[in-house]
Amino acid sequence: MKTGSIQQTIKFNAPSSTIYELIMDERLHSEIAGGEVKMGRNINDRFSVFDGYCTGYNIELIPDERIVQAWRFDEEGWPEDHYSIVTFKFKNTENGCELDFNQSEIPFEKIEALSEGWKTYYWEPIEEYLEIYN
């Protein structure tokens, strides 16, 4: 299977600790993504997002600095036993935080849709959440 990756850099008007928690806290993640979220907080713990559409497990967790997870999407064209690797790297800046995002091992035909999906279902809702609660 041919695979590829996504690289995105997003700037948020909030510290790294806030963005880290928006991803790792079940309740906050659910507010951002909508639908039910189950999120383990330890290495090898499993997670489920968007009512089970995305599932996976934690590989590396360094609070407020880095999250590495294996993600699988329940859709046609995504092999049942295949996981992509998602890395969130956080860096505090003068005005908030910069998130370097990378997703690798994506089935090639899914790259464009996932690239847009991260913007639509994560980055924009996080920005909206921060406008309301910051």
VMD Tcl script that builds the backbone (N, CA, C; Angstrom):
set m [mol new atoms 402]
animate dup $m
set s [atomselect $m all]
$s set {name element resname resid chain x y z} {
  {N N MET 1 A 0.848 -1.180 0.000}
  {CA C MET 1 A 0.000 0.000 0.000}
  {C C MET 1 A 0.894 1.244 0.000}
  {N N LYS 2 A 0.596 2.143 -0.892}
  {CA C LYS 2 A 1.319 3.412 -0.954}
  {C C LYS 2 A 0.784 4.329 0.133}
  {N N THR 3 A 1.700 4.941 0.900}
  {CA C THR 3 A 1.298 5.848 1.971}
  {C C THR 3 A 1.996 7.196 1.812}
  {N N GLY 4 A 1.499 8.163 2.544}
  {CA C GLY 4 A 2.086 9.492 2.544}
  {C C GLY 4 A 1.859 10.142 3.895}
  {N N SER 5 A 2.134 11.449 3.967}
  {CA C SER 5 A 2.018 12.136 5.250}
  {C C SER 5 A 1.454 13.536 5.084}
  {N N ILE 6 A 1.075 14.105 6.207}
  {CA C ILE 6 A 0.569 15.470 6.307}
  {C C ILE 6 A 1.455 16.198 7.304}
  {N N GLN 7 A 1.842 17.409 6.978}
  {CA C GLN 7 A 2.588 18.269 7.903}
  {C C GLN 7 A 1.860 19.611 7.953}
  {N N GLN 8 A 1.458 20.035 9.144}
  {CA C GLN 8 A 0.781 21.313 9.308}
  {C C GLN 8 A 1.347 22.019 10.541}
  {N N THR 9 A 1.441 23.340 10.475}
  {CA C THR 9 A 1.836 24.145 11.627}
  {C C THR 9 A 0.709 25.126 11.902}
  {N N ILE 10 A 0.238 25.115 13.145}
  {CA C ILE 10 A -0.909 25.928 13.533}
  {C C ILE 10 A -0.514 26.766 14.731}
  {N N LYS 11 A -0.899 28.033 14.731}
  {CA C LYS 11 A -0.630 28.911 15.864}
  {C C LYS 11 A -1.943 29.151 16.605}
  {N N PHE 12 A -1.893 28.979 17.920}
  {CA C PHE 12 A -3.062 29.191 18.762}
  {C C PHE 12 A -2.770 30.277 19.785}
  {N N ASN 13 A -3.810 31.014 20.141}
  {CA C ASN 13 A -3.694 32.088 21.126}
  {C C ASN 13 A -3.969 31.519 22.524}
  {N N ALA 14 A -3.184 30.515 22.894}
  {CA C ALA 14 A -3.297 29.867 24.203}
  {C C ALA 14 A -1.993 29.119 24.456}
  {N N PRO 15 A -1.659 28.901 25.720}
  {CA C PRO 15 A -0.423 28.181 26.014}
  {C C PRO 15 A -0.499 26.709 25.613}
  {N N SER 16 A 0.659 26.099 25.488}
  {CA C SER 16 A 0.741 24.679 25.124}
  {C C SER 16 A -0.075 23.796 26.050}
  {N N SER 17 A -0.071 24.122 27.338}
  {CA C SER 17 A -0.800 23.298 28.304}
  {C C SER 17 A -2.287 23.239 27.977}
  {N N THR 18 A -2.860 24.338 27.507}
  {CA C THR 18 A -4.276 24.366 27.153}
  {C C THR 18 A -4.549 23.498 25.936}
  {N N ILE 19 A -3.730 23.615 24.909}
  {CA C ILE 19 A -3.945 22.842 23.682}
  {C C ILE 19 A -3.720 21.355 23.956}
  {N N TYR 20 A -2.725 21.026 24.749}
  {CA C TYR 20 A -2.484 19.635 25.137}
  {C C TYR 20 A -3.734 19.053 25.799}
  {N N GLU 21 A -4.311 19.792 26.733}
  {CA C GLU 21 A -5.500 19.303 27.441}
  {C C GLU 21 A -6.719 19.215 26.533}
  {N N LEU 22 A -6.842 20.104 25.565}
  {CA C LEU 22 A -7.966 20.018 24.628}
  {C C LEU 22 A -7.919 18.713 23.832}
  {N N ILE 23 A -6.742 18.173 23.643}
  {CA C ILE 23 A -6.601 16.907 22.925}
  {C C ILE 23 A -6.717 15.716 23.874}
  {N N MET 24 A -6.115 15.798 25.051}
  {CA C MET 24 A -6.017 14.634 25.933}
  {C C MET 24 A -7.170 14.474 26.920}
  {N N ASP 25 A -7.899 15.525 27.223}
  {CA C ASP 25 A -9.018 15.435 28.165}
  {C C ASP 25 A -10.287 15.013 27.418}
  {N N GLU 26 A -10.906 13.928 27.848}
  {CA C GLU 26 A -12.098 13.404 27.154}
  {C C GLU 26 A -13.192 14.449 26.995}
  {N N ARG 27 A -13.528 15.132 28.084}
  {CA C ARG 27 A -14.632 16.098 28.044}
  {C C ARG 27 A -14.316 17.260 27.105}
  {N N LEU 28 A -13.102 17.822 27.234}
  {CA C LEU 28 A -12.729 18.949 26.382}
  {C C LEU 28 A -12.612 18.518 24.920}
  {N N HIS 29 A -12.021 17.358 24.688}
  {CA C HIS 29 A -11.874 16.850 23.321}
  {C C HIS 29 A -13.248 16.658 22.686}
  {N N SER 30 A -14.191 16.162 23.465}
  {CA C SER 30 A -15.552 15.980 22.970}
  {C C SER 30 A -16.196 17.315 22.594}
  {N N GLU 31 A -15.927 18.346 23.382}
  {CA C GLU 31 A -16.460 19.679 23.062}
  {C C GLU 31 A -15.897 20.184 21.742}
  {N N ILE 32 A -14.631 19.901 21.492}
  {CA C ILE 32 A -13.986 20.341 20.258}
  {C C ILE 32 A -14.475 19.524 19.067}
  {N N ALA 33 A -14.400 18.202 19.203}
  {CA C ALA 33 A -14.656 17.313 18.064}
  {C C ALA 33 A -16.126 16.968 17.889}
  {N N GLY 34 A -16.906 17.105 18.951}
  {CA C GLY 34 A -18.281 16.654 18.890}
  {C C GLY 34 A -18.318 15.135 18.987}
  {N N GLY 35 A -19.423 14.597 19.411}
  {CA C GLY 35 A -19.523 13.153 19.549}
  {C C GLY 35 A -18.783 12.650 20.775}
  {N N GLU 36 A -18.915 11.365 21.015}
  {CA C GLU 36 A -18.296 10.759 22.186}
  {C C GLU 36 A -16.793 10.576 21.975}
  {N N VAL 37 A -16.023 10.900 23.017}
  {CA C VAL 37 A -14.577 10.719 23.007}
  {C C VAL 37 A -14.187 9.924 24.245}
  {N N LYS 38 A -13.396 8.905 24.049}
  {CA C LYS 38 A -12.759 8.158 25.132}
  {C C LYS 38 A -11.266 8.320 24.922}
  {N N MET 39 A -10.553 8.819 25.948}
  {CA C MET 39 A -9.137 9.109 25.777}
  {C C MET 39 A -8.358 8.635 26.993}
  {N N GLY 40 A -7.574 7.592 26.813}
  {CA C GLY 40 A -6.681 7.152 27.877}
  {C C GLY 40 A -5.558 8.163 28.058}
  {N N ARG 41 A -5.031 8.247 29.262}
  {CA C ARG 41 A -4.014 9.263 29.562}
  {C C ARG 41 A -2.623 8.674 29.775}
  {N N ASN 42 A -2.458 7.379 29.485}
  {CA C ASN 42 A -1.171 6.721 29.699}
  {C C ASN 42 A -0.674 6.077 28.408}
  {N N ILE 43 A 0.620 5.747 28.373}
  {CA C ILE 43 A 1.201 5.059 27.229}
  {C C ILE 43 A 0.461 3.734 27.028}
  {N N ASN 44 A 0.178 3.398 25.791}
  {CA C ASN 44 A -0.545 2.197 25.361}
  {C C ASN 44 A -2.039 2.223 25.652}
  {N N ASP 45 A -2.547 3.254 26.362}
  {CA C ASP 45 A -3.989 3.376 26.548}
  {C C ASP 45 A -4.640 3.631 25.195}
  {N N ARG 46 A -5.833 3.153 25.037}
  {CA C ARG 46 A -6.580 3.296 23.797}
  {C C ARG 46 A -7.412 4.574 23.819}
  {N N PHE 47 A -7.821 5.015 22.621}
  {CA C PHE 47 A -8.741 6.139 22.509}
  {C C PHE 47 A -9.735 5.889 21.390}
  {N N SER 48 A -10.810 6.633 21.449}
  {CA C SER 48 A -11.862 6.576 20.439}
  {C C SER 48 A -12.435 7.981 20.302}
  {N N VAL 49 A -12.525 8.469 19.065}
  {CA C VAL 49 A -12.993 9.827 18.780}
  {C C VAL 49 A -14.086 9.751 17.717}
  {N N PHE 50 A -14.965 10.746 17.712}
  {CA C PHE 50 A -16.058 10.804 16.731}
  {C C PHE 50 A -16.892 9.531 16.785}
  {N N ASP 51 A -17.315 9.168 18.018}
  {CA C ASP 51 A -18.177 7.999 18.217}
  {C C ASP 51 A -17.592 6.723 17.630}
  {N N GLY 52 A -16.276 6.586 17.678}
  {CA C GLY 52 A -15.613 5.371 17.219}
  {C C GLY 52 A -15.109 5.397 15.793}
  {N N TYR 53 A -15.338 6.479 15.077}
  {CA C TYR 53 A -14.844 6.588 13.703}
  {C C TYR 53 A -13.309 6.566 13.671}
  {N N CYS 54 A -12.679 7.207 14.659}
  {CA C CYS 54 A -11.224 7.186 14.803}
  {C C CYS 54 A -10.886 6.453 16.096}
  {N N THR 55 A -9.969 5.503 16.004}
  {CA C THR 55 A -9.532 4.768 17.178}
  {C C THR 55 A -8.016 4.645 17.139}
  {N N GLY 56 A -7.444 4.324 18.288}
  {CA C GLY 56 A -6.008 4.131 18.325}
  {C C GLY 56 A -5.496 3.996 19.730}
  {N N TYR 57 A -4.204 4.284 19.885}
  {CA C TYR 57 A -3.568 4.156 21.193}
  {C C TYR 57 A -2.410 5.143 21.305}
  {N N ASN 58 A -2.050 5.441 22.557}
  {CA C ASN 58 A -0.982 6.393 22.851}
  {C C ASN 58 A 0.378 5.709 22.777}
  {N N ILE 59 A 1.315 6.361 22.105}
  {CA C ILE 59 A 2.682 5.856 21.986}
  {C C ILE 59 A 3.625 6.623 22.904}
  {N N GLU 60 A 3.497 7.955 22.900}
  {CA C GLU 60 A 4.364 8.805 23.731}
  {C C GLU 60 A 3.558 10.005 24.200}
  {N N LEU 61 A 3.681 10.328 25.481}
  {CA C LEU 61 A 2.991 11.482 26.053}
  {C C LEU 61 A 3.964 12.256 26.935}
  {N N ILE 62 A 4.267 13.476 26.534}
  {CA C ILE 62 A 5.070 14.389 27.346}
  {C C ILE 62 A 4.183 15.615 27.558}
  {N N PRO 63 A 3.574 15.725 28.742}
  {CA C PRO 63 A 2.601 16.796 28.968}
  {C C PRO 63 A 3.098 18.168 28.510}
  {N N ASP 64 A 2.230 18.832 27.770}
  {CA C ASP 64 A 2.438 20.196 27.274}
  {C C ASP 64 A 3.529 20.308 26.216}
  {N N GLU 65 A 4.139 19.177 25.812}
  {CA C GLU 65 A 5.215 19.215 24.825}
  {C C GLU 65 A 4.954 18.342 23.608}
  {N N ARG 66 A 4.467 17.107 23.837}
  {CA C ARG 66 A 4.410 16.172 22.712}
  {C C ARG 66 A 3.401 15.052 22.972}
  {N N ILE 67 A 2.646 14.721 21.932}
  {CA C ILE 67 A 1.742 13.578 21.932}
  {C C ILE 67 A 2.050 12.795 20.662}
  {N N VAL 68 A 2.283 11.502 20.805}
  {CA C VAL 68 A 2.446 10.624 19.648}
  {C C VAL 68 A 1.422 9.506 19.818}
  {N N GLN 69 A 0.596 9.321 18.794}
  {CA C GLN 69 A -0.467 8.334 18.850}
  {C C GLN 69 A -0.559 7.569 17.531}
  {N N ALA 70 A -1.078 6.362 17.618}
  {CA C ALA 70 A -1.419 5.578 16.432}
  {C C ALA 70 A -2.910 5.778 16.177}
  {N N TRP 71 A -3.269 6.223 14.974}
  {CA C TRP 71 A -4.654 6.514 14.610}
  {C C TRP 71 A -5.105 5.599 13.473}
  {N N ARG 72 A -6.333 5.123 13.592}
  {CA C ARG 72 A -6.974 4.345 12.545}
  {C C ARG 72 A -8.350 4.932 12.280}
  {N N PHE 73 A -8.724 5.001 11.004}
  {CA C PHE 73 A -10.011 5.570 10.611}
  {C C PHE 73 A -10.893 4.457 10.059}
  {N N ASP 74 A -12.117 4.376 10.540}
  {CA C ASP 74 A -13.042 3.325 10.142}
  {C C ASP 74 A -13.779 3.761 8.873}
  {N N GLU 75 A -13.105 3.564 7.735}
  {CA C GLU 75 A -13.716 3.939 6.471}
  {C C GLU 75 A -13.167 3.069 5.348}
  {N N GLU 76 A -13.899 3.059 4.264}
  {CA C GLU 76 A -13.503 2.270 3.091}
  {C C GLU 76 A -12.124 2.730 2.603}
  {N N GLY 77 A -11.275 1.756 2.274}
  {CA C GLY 77 A -9.950 2.088 1.780}
  {C C GLY 77 A -8.894 2.180 2.871}
  {N N TRP 78 A -9.313 2.019 4.133}
  {CA C TRP 78 A -8.363 2.029 5.238}
  {C C TRP 78 A -8.304 0.610 5.794}
  {N N PRO 79 A -7.185 -0.096 5.602}
  {CA C PRO 79 A -7.097 -1.481 6.069}
  {C C PRO 79 A -7.347 -1.597 7.580}
  {N N GLU 80 A -8.053 -2.653 7.967}
  {CA C GLU 80 A -8.438 -2.839 9.370}
  {C C GLU 80 A -7.267 -2.896 10.327}
  {N N ASP 81 A -6.135 -3.402 9.885}
  {CA C ASP 81 A -4.984 -3.569 10.776}
  {C C ASP 81 A -3.942 -2.461 10.613}
  {N N HIS 82 A -4.291 -1.382 9.922}
  {CA C HIS 82 A -3.317 -0.333 9.620}
  {C C HIS 82 A -3.562 0.914 10.482}
  {N N TYR 83 A -2.471 1.433 11.058}
  {CA C TYR 83 A -2.512 2.667 11.839}
  {C C TYR 83 A -1.560 3.683 11.230}
  {N N SER 84 A -1.987 4.943 11.221}
  {CA C SER 84 A -1.079 6.035 10.885}
  {C C SER 84 A -0.497 6.545 12.203}
  {N N ILE 85 A 0.615 7.241 12.120}
  {CA C ILE 85 A 1.255 7.795 13.319}
  {C C ILE 85 A 1.039 9.307 13.314}
  {N N VAL 86 A 0.417 9.785 14.384}
  {CA C VAL 86 A 0.098 11.203 14.532}
  {C C VAL 86 A 0.972 11.783 15.642}
  {N N THR 87 A 1.650 12.885 15.319}
  {CA C THR 87 A 2.518 13.556 16.293}
  {C C THR 87 A 2.088 15.009 16.426}
  {N N PHE 88 A 1.809 15.407 17.666}
  {CA C PHE 88 A 1.528 16.789 18.013}
  {C C PHE 88 A 2.722 17.286 18.819}
  {N N LYS 89 A 3.425 18.314 18.336}
  {CA C LYS 89 A 4.537 18.922 19.089}
  {C C LYS 89 A 4.135 20.353 19.420}
  {N N PHE 90 A 4.216 20.690 20.695}
  {CA C PHE 90 A 3.784 21.997 21.176}
  {C C PHE 90 A 4.987 22.849 21.566}
  {N N LYS 91 A 4.935 24.124 21.192}
  {CA C LYS 91 A 5.999 25.057 21.574}
  {C C LYS 91 A 5.341 26.368 21.980}
  {N N ASN 92 A 5.596 26.780 23.220}
  {CA C ASN 92 A 5.067 28.064 23.667}
  {C C ASN 92 A 5.748 29.191 22.907}
  {N N THR 93 A 4.969 30.204 22.555}
  {CA C THR 93 A 5.475 31.377 21.864}
  {C C THR 93 A 5.058 32.614 22.654}
  {N N GLU 94 A 5.471 33.759 22.189}
  {CA C GLU 94 A 5.129 35.010 22.864}
  {C C GLU 94 A 3.614 35.222 22.936}
  {N N ASN 95 A 2.897 34.776 21.895}
  {CA C ASN 95 A 1.457 35.013 21.825}
  {C C ASN 95 A 0.597 33.772 22.064}
  {N N GLY 96 A 1.187 32.693 22.521}
  {CA C GLY 96 A 0.410 31.479 22.747}
  {C C GLY 96 A 1.248 30.244 22.524}
  {N N CYS 97 A 0.864 29.477 21.509}
  {CA C CYS 97 A 1.618 28.254 21.227}
  {C C CYS 97 A 1.585 27.952 19.742}
  {N N GLU 98 A 2.613 27.275 19.310}
  {CA C GLU 98 A 2.704 26.790 17.937}
  {C C GLU 98 A 2.646 25.268 18.001}
  {N N LEU 99 A 1.769 24.693 17.209}
  {CA C LEU 99 A 1.620 23.250 17.140}
  {C C LEU 99 A 2.169 22.762 15.814}
  {N N ASP 100 A 3.174 21.904 15.885}
  {CA C ASP 100 A 3.669 21.225 14.688}
  {C C ASP 100 A 2.991 19.869 14.658}
  {N N PHE 101 A 2.218 19.638 13.617}
  {CA C PHE 101 A 1.426 18.423 13.481}
  {C C PHE 101 A 1.960 17.606 12.319}
  {N N ASN 102 A 2.089 16.307 12.545}
  {CA C ASN 102 A 2.494 15.408 11.474}
  {C C ASN 102 A 1.682 14.128 11.580}
  {N N GLN 103 A 1.188 13.668 10.449}
  {CA C GLN 103 A 0.528 12.368 10.381}
  {C C GLN 103 A 1.189 11.602 9.245}
  {N N SER 104 A 1.780 10.451 9.559}
  {CA C SER 104 A 2.477 9.645 8.560}
  {C C SER 104 A 1.789 8.292 8.406}
  {N N GLU 105 A 2.192 7.562 7.380}
  {CA C GLU 105 A 1.649 6.221 7.105}
  {C C GLU 105 A 0.167 6.264 6.703}
  {N N ILE 106 A -0.244 7.351 6.091}
  {CA C ILE 106 A -1.637 7.501 5.650}
  {C C ILE 106 A -1.795 6.818 4.300}
  {N N PRO 107 A -2.833 5.968 4.135}
  {CA C PRO 107 A -3.088 5.437 2.795}
  {C C PRO 107 A -3.179 6.615 1.813}
  {N N PHE 108 A -2.438 6.515 0.726}
  {CA C PHE 108 A -2.235 7.647 -0.174}
  {C C PHE 108 A -3.529 8.342 -0.594}
  {N N GLU 109 A -4.567 7.558 -0.904}
  {CA C GLU 109 A -5.814 8.159 -1.402}
  {C C GLU 109 A -6.596 8.904 -0.318}
  {N N LYS 110 A -6.144 8.838 0.938}
  {CA C LYS 110 A -6.832 9.507 2.046}
  {C C LYS 110 A -6.155 10.808 2.478}
  {N N ILE 111 A -4.996 11.106 1.933}
  {CA C ILE 111 A -4.204 12.255 2.404}
  {C C ILE 111 A -4.950 13.576 2.268}
  {N N GLU 112 A -5.494 13.853 1.108}
  {CA C GLU 112 A -6.146 15.153 0.888}
  {C C GLU 112 A -7.336 15.350 1.821}
  {N N ALA 113 A -8.181 14.337 1.940}
  {CA C ALA 113 A -9.362 14.455 2.804}
  {C C ALA 113 A -8.962 14.627 4.266}
  {N N LEU 114 A -7.956 13.871 4.714}
  {CA C LEU 114 A -7.520 14.007 6.105}
  {C C LEU 114 A -6.873 15.360 6.358}
  {N N SER 115 A -6.127 15.868 5.412}
  {CA C SER 115 A -5.510 17.172 5.563}
  {C C SER 115 A -6.572 18.249 5.804}
  {N N GLU 116 A -7.625 18.202 5.017}
  {CA C GLU 116 A -8.738 19.143 5.208}
  {C C GLU 116 A -9.499 18.835 6.487}
  {N N GLY 117 A -9.642 17.550 6.803}
  {CA C GLY 117 A -10.372 17.141 7.999}
  {C C GLY 117 A -9.751 17.671 9.281}
  {N N TRP 118 A -8.428 17.652 9.374}
  {CA C TRP 118 A -7.784 18.191 10.567}
  {C C TRP 118 A -8.106 19.671 10.717}
  {N N LYS 119 A -8.099 20.411 9.633}
  {CA C LYS 119 A -8.419 21.842 9.688}
  {C C LYS 119 A -9.868 22.051 10.114}
  {N N THR 120 A -10.776 21.317 9.463}
  {CA C THR 120 A -12.212 21.502 9.687}
  {C C THR 120 A -12.669 20.995 11.050}
  {N N TYR 121 A -12.165 19.843 11.473}
  {CA C TYR 121 A -12.680 19.191 12.674}
  {C C TYR 121 A -11.809 19.365 13.913}
  {N N TYR 122 A -10.626 19.963 13.755}
  {CA C TYR 122 A -9.762 20.197 14.917}
  {C C TYR 122 A -9.292 21.644 15.023}
  {N N TRP 123 A -8.515 22.115 14.058}
  {CA C TRP 123 A -7.883 23.426 14.226}
  {C C TRP 123 A -8.920 24.545 14.314}
  {N N GLU 124 A -9.898 24.548 13.411}
  {CA C GLU 124 A -10.923 25.601 13.460}
  {C C GLU 124 A -11.787 25.499 14.719}
  {N N PRO 125 A -12.268 24.316 15.119}
  {CA C PRO 125 A -13.025 24.235 16.372}
  {C C PRO 125 A -12.204 24.612 17.603}
  {N N ILE 126 A -10.904 24.305 17.608}
  {CA C ILE 126 A -10.067 24.718 18.735}
  {C C ILE 126 A -9.997 26.238 18.785}
  {N N GLU 127 A -9.811 26.881 17.633}
  {CA C GLU 127 A -9.771 28.348 17.600}
  {C C GLU 127 A -11.090 28.942 18.088}
  {N N GLU 128 A -12.213 28.358 17.664}
  {CA C GLU 128 A -13.529 28.833 18.112}
  {C C GLU 128 A -13.684 28.646 19.618}
  {N N TYR 129 A -13.279 27.510 20.136}
  {CA C TYR 129 A -13.346 27.238 21.564}
  {C C TYR 129 A -12.531 28.283 22.334}
  {N N LEU 130 A -11.321 28.571 21.867}
  {CA C LEU 130 A -10.464 29.536 22.540}
  {C C LEU 130 A -11.065 30.933 22.528}
  {N N GLU 131 A -11.746 31.303 21.452}
  {CA C GLU 131 A -12.400 32.618 21.388}
  {C C GLU 131 A -13.495 32.728 22.434}
  {N N ILE 132 A -14.200 31.641 22.682}
  {CA C ILE 132 A -15.308 31.652 23.648}
  {C C ILE 132 A -14.783 31.594 25.080}
  {N N TYR 133 A -13.804 30.739 25.342}
  {CA C TYR 133 A -13.384 30.470 26.720}
  {C C TYR 133 A -12.111 31.159 27.154}
  {N N ASN 134 A -11.421 31.847 26.268}
  {CA C ASN 134 A -10.188 32.545 26.657}
  {C C ASN 134 A -10.480 33.949 27.129}
}
mol reanalyze $m
mol bondsrecalc $m
mol representation Tube
mol addrep $m
